[in-house]
């Protein structure tokens, strides 16, 4: 079993300095009440941790409503249909690509209305772009469409930085009145298809990202997001997730909070 000593040592330094880091949890690609989703929600409830689940509006099945009815769940919008509209040879993108801006925004608006009607107060108008990628013109128009925020992958204010966890695309400058609350630690690696990133690598990456915040090398006030994809987990991923949640959920240097709390605490741009 992989040791968490490296992570514990970093968290102990936060605690010794009287500091705490805000953590949150996002899971992508929800569309139906699958056994994997039930297992994910069960883990959140067992560890008494909040979770934000990004649902795909156009692919959503009726049974998803009951599956996400547990306390502590916030529903976000994962694009519209998770369909690639990029041109030949370009990186996958749904929130942009080879379509007029008006068509993209109309589709996203339809998706927002579906989720608002279906989930009511559990839905937070945050857009999670599929593949963590969005065209700048689409992002700029989101506040006028009623969105409060955007959740991609990587340090803010960057959004849509490339494939799941990639940082190869150009950074995106957010428009005013749109809050960035990103994920930073993906339990999966995506080159060649989804696979568990490995316990040793993930523990090291999490400790490094915490250290960078503590030392001021990155924004010390940015919440750190854990990213999961329940449909793509193997047993090694599930096992690591259980151990990770138990670790971070109990440490005094960790403030594990829902995205709704993070939104209220974020400065208005």
C-alpha positions as semicolon CSV with decimal commas, in nm:
position;residue;x (nm);y (nm);z (nm)
1;X;0,000;0,000;0,000
2;X;0,135;0,338;-0,102
3;X;0,247;0,560;0,185
4;X;0,088;0,902;0,232
5;X;0,390;1,026;0,431
6;X;0,484;1,291;0,175
7;X;0,132;1,437;0,182
8;X;0,109;1,415;0,561
9;X;0,439;1,601;0,602
10;X;0,320;1,885;0,380
11;X;-0,017;1,911;0,554
12;X;0,157;1,910;0,893
13;X;0,355;2,216;0,783
14;X;0,029;2,393;0,699
15;X;-0,111;2,302;1,039
16;X;0,207;2,409;1,223
17;X;0,177;2,751;1,060
18;X;-0,187;2,779;1,166
19;X;-0,303;2,770;0,805
20;X;-0,559;2,564;0,616
21;X;-0,618;2,493;0,249
22;X;-0,966;2,479;0,095
23;X;-1,031;2,158;-0,097
24;X;-1,328;2,067;-0,313
25;X;-1,428;1,770;-0,528
26;X;-1,565;1,760;-0,884
27;X;-1,678;1,454;-1,078
28;X;-1,754;1,466;-1,451
29;X;-1,974;1,292;-1,711
30;X;-2,286;1,205;-1,510
31;X;-2,583;1,106;-1,728
32;X;-2,754;0,808;-1,567
33;X;-2,791;0,619;-1,238
34;X;-2,509;0,375;-1,304
35;X;-2,350;0,145;-1,043
36;X;-2,035;0,357;-1,071
37;X;-2,227;0,673;-0,983
38;X;-2,388;0,501;-0,685
39;X;-2,044;0,396;-0,567
40;X;-1,917;0,752;-0,603
41;X;-2,208;0,902;-0,409
42;X;-2,165;0,631;-0,147
43;X;-1,801;0,728;-0,098
44;X;-1,895;1,094;-0,056
45;X;-2,160;1,010;0,202
46;X;-1,938;0,765;0,388
47;X;-1,667;1,028;0,429
48;X;-1,924;1,304;0,485
49;X;-1,777;1,520;0,210
50;X;-1,956;1,748;-0,037
51;X;-1,922;1,683;-0,409
52;X;-2,003;1,874;-0,728
53;X;-2,121;1,647;-1,008
54;X;-2,107;1,774;-1,366
55;X;-2,405;1,638;-1,560
56;X;-2,441;1,617;-1,939
57;X;-2,786;1,767;-2,012
58;X;-2,860;1,614;-2,352
59;X;-2,754;1,264;-2,242
60;X;-2,933;1,275;-1,907
61;X;-3,164;0,987;-1,815
62;X;-3,463;1,029;-1,585
63;X;-3,308;0,808;-1,316
64;X;-3,022;1,056;-1,265
65;X;-3,252;1,272;-1,051
66;X;-3,286;1,012;-0,779
67;X;-2,920;0,919;-0,799
68;X;-2,818;1,278;-0,720
69;X;-3,078;1,343;-0,452
70;X;-2,840;1,280;-0,161
71;X;-2,740;1,567;0,069
72;X;-2,411;1,739;-0,010
73;X;-2,440;1,710;-0,389
74;X;-2,429;2,015;-0,616
75;X;-2,507;1,967;-0,984
76;X;-2,302;2,156;-1,245
77;X;-2,343;2,170;-1,624
78;X;-2,102;1,958;-1,828
79;X;-2,145;2,121;-2,167
80;X;-2,452;2,007;-2,359
81;X;-2,402;1,666;-2,520
82;X;-2,026;1,614;-2,472
83;X;-1,986;1,615;-2,851
84;X;-1,672;1,721;-3,032
85;X;-1,720;2,011;-3,275
86;X;-1,354;2,079;-3,347
87;X;-1,224;2,100;-3,702
88;X;-0,999;1,831;-3,851
89;X;-0,669;1,800;-3,671
90;X;-0,774;2,025;-3,383
91;X;-0,817;1,940;-3,015
92;X;-1,161;1,822;-2,909
93;X;-1,398;2,099;-2,803
94;X;-1,773;2,128;-2,761
95;X;-1,790;2,483;-2,623
96;X;-1,665;2,635;-2,946
97;X;-1,511;2,470;-3,248
98;X;-1,644;2,494;-3,603
99;X;-1,980;2,649;-3,516
100;X;-2,117;3,003;-3,492
101;X;-2,107;3,154;-3,144
102;X;-2,486;3,191;-3,143
103;X;-2,532;2,817;-3,201
104;X;-2,299;2,723;-2,917
105;X;-2,467;2,962;-2,673
106;X;-2,817;2,850;-2,774
107;X;-2,721;2,489;-2,709
108;X;-2,568;2,570;-2,372
109;X;-2,878;2,770;-2,281
110;X;-3,096;2,470;-2,358
111;X;-2,876;2,259;-2,134
112;X;-2,894;2,507;-1,850
113;X;-3,273;2,515;-1,866
114;X;-3,289;2,135;-1,860
115;X;-3,076;2,118;-1,546
116;X;-3,256;2,405;-1,372
117;X;-3,592;2,242;-1,439
118;X;-3,469;1,899;-1,332
119;X;-3,259;1,973;-1,024
120;X;-3,390;2,306;-0,897
121;X;-3,193;2,443;-0,605
122;X;-2,933;2,164;-0,632
123;X;-2,817;2,306;-0,965
124;X;-2,547;2,574;-0,966
125;X;-2,506;2,759;-1,300
126;X;-2,140;2,671;-1,342
127;X;-2,018;2,551;-1,679
128;X;-1,773;2,261;-1,688
129;X;-1,655;2,249;-2,051
130;X;-1,603;1,898;-2,189
131;X;-1,234;1,822;-2,228
132;X;-1,175;2,127;-2,003
133;X;-1,166;2,345;-2,313
134;X;-1,367;2,648;-2,422
135;X;-1,330;2,914;-2,691
136;X;-1,260;3,264;-2,557
137;X;-1,568;3,412;-2,729
138;X;-1,793;3,155;-2,562
139;X;-1,638;3,221;-2,221
140;X;-1,678;3,596;-2,265
141;X;-2,051;3,556;-2,326
142;X;-2,126;3,329;-2,030
143;X;-2,218;3,598;-1,771
144;X;-2,485;3,735;-2,007
145;X;-2,621;3,381;-2,039
146;X;-2,672;3,355;-1,662
147;X;-2,363;3,157;-1,566
148;X;-2,192;3,240;-1,238
149;X;-1,871;3,054;-1,306
150;X;-1,654;2,826;-1,510
151;X;-1,469;2,519;-1,389
152;X;-1,179;2,387;-1,591
153;X;-0,847;2,231;-1,500
154;X;-0,533;2,403;-1,377
155;X;-0,440;2,723;-1,193
156;X;-0,682;3,012;-1,229
157;X;-0,752;3,224;-1,425
158;X;-0,665;2,968;-1,690
159;X;-0,951;2,767;-1,836
160;X;-0,976;2,513;-2,113
161;X;-0,610;2,430;-2,098
162;X;-0,619;2,116;-2,306
163;X;-0,739;1,757;-2,270
164;X;-0,820;1,609;-1,932
165;X;-0,540;1,764;-1,727
166;X;-0,331;1,888;-2,020
167;X;-0,170;2,232;-2,012
168;X;-0,081;2,264;-2,379
169;X;-0,343;2,514;-2,499
170;X;-0,321;2,890;-2,458
171;X;-0,443;3,040;-2,129
172;X;-0,781;3,208;-2,125
173;X;-0,854;3,542;-1,961
174;X;-1,191;3,533;-1,787
175;X;-1,450;3,806;-1,836
176;X;-1,570;4,011;-1,537
177;X;-1,843;3,856;-1,322
178;X;-1,737;3,500;-1,403
179;X;-1,572;3,307;-1,120
180;X;-1,309;3,042;-1,184
181;X;-1,315;2,743;-0,950
182;X;-1,093;2,480;-1,107
183;X;-0,983;2,123;-1,048
184;X;-0,611;2,052;-1,013
185;X;-0,561;1,682;-0,939
186;X;-0,710;1,431;-1,185
187;X;-0,698;1,074;-1,060
188;X;-0,678;0,952;-1,420
189;X;-0,430;0,992;-1,702
190;X;-0,574;1,025;-2,052
191;X;-0,303;0,958;-2,308
192;X;-0,405;0,642;-2,487
193;X;-0,734;0,623;-2,299
194;X;-0,836;0,673;-1,935
195;X;-0,627;0,490;-1,678
196;X;-0,539;0,530;-1,310
197;X;-0,256;0,784;-1,277
198;X;-0,093;0,586;-0,996
199;X;-0,087;0,641;-0,620
200;X;0,278;0,747;-0,596
201;X;0,240;1,008;-0,871
202;X;-0,086;1,148;-0,732
203;X;0,045;1,177;-0,375
204;X;0,355;1,355;-0,504
205;X;0,154;1,592;-0,725
206;X;-0,088;1,679;-0,445
207;X;0,197;1,745;-0,200
208;X;0,377;1,960;-0,458
209;X;0,069;2,169;-0,536
210;X;0,006;2,223;-0,167
211;X;0,370;2,320;-0,114
212;X;0,357;2,569;-0,402
213;X;0,057;2,739;-0,242
214;X;0,220;2,742;0,102
215;X;0,536;2,903;-0,037
216;X;0,347;3,151;-0,252
217;X;0,474;3,006;-0,580
218;X;0,111;2,979;-0,689
219;X;-0,195;3,161;-0,559
220;X;-0,218;3,059;-0,189
221;X;-0,586;3,151;-0,176
222;X;-0,697;2,937;-0,470
223;X;-0,902;2,633;-0,362
224;X;-0,754;2,302;-0,473
225;X;-0,987;2,073;-0,664
226;X;-0,985;1,694;-0,685
227;X;-1,121;1,561;-1,016
228;X;-1,277;1,220;-1,071
229;X;-1,459;1,050;-1,360
230;X;-1,672;0,775;-1,205
231;X;-1,745;0,596;-1,534
232;X;-1,373;0,540;-1,603
233;X;-1,250;0,419;-1,263
234;X;-1,093;0,078;-1,221
235;X;-1,054;-0,090;-0,884
236;X;-0,714;0,071;-0,824
237;X;-0,869;0,416;-0,875
238;X;-1,159;0,344;-0,642
239;X;-0,923;0,210;-0,376
240;X;-0,698;0,515;-0,395
241;X;-0,997;0,751;-0,386
242;X;-1,123;0,590;-0,064
243;X;-0,784;0,627;0,103
244;X;-0,736;0,982;-0,023
245;X;-1,078;1,097;0,099
246;X;-1,015;0,947;0,439
247;X;-0,683;1,126;0,462
248;X;-0,782;1,473;0,347
249;X;-1,120;1,464;0,513
250;X;-0,967;1,420;0,858
251;X;-0,658;1,643;0,856
252;X;-0,687;1,975;1,046
253;X;-0,507;2,164;0,767
254;X;-0,780;2,069;0,519
255;X;-1,100;2,268;0,487
256;X;-1,317;2,050;0,262
257;X;-1,602;2,267;0,134
258;X;-1,877;2,264;-0,130
259;X;-1,840;2,470;-0,444
260;X;-2,133;2,686;-0,333
261;X;-1,930;2,805;-0,034
262;X;-1,629;2,871;-0,253
263;X;-1,844;3,081;-0,484
264;X;-1,962;3,307;-0,201
265;X;-1,605;3,350;-0,080
266;X;-1,457;3,432;-0,421
267;X;-1,382;3,801;-0,484
268;X;-1,597;3,975;-0,743
269;X;-1,393;4,047;-1,053
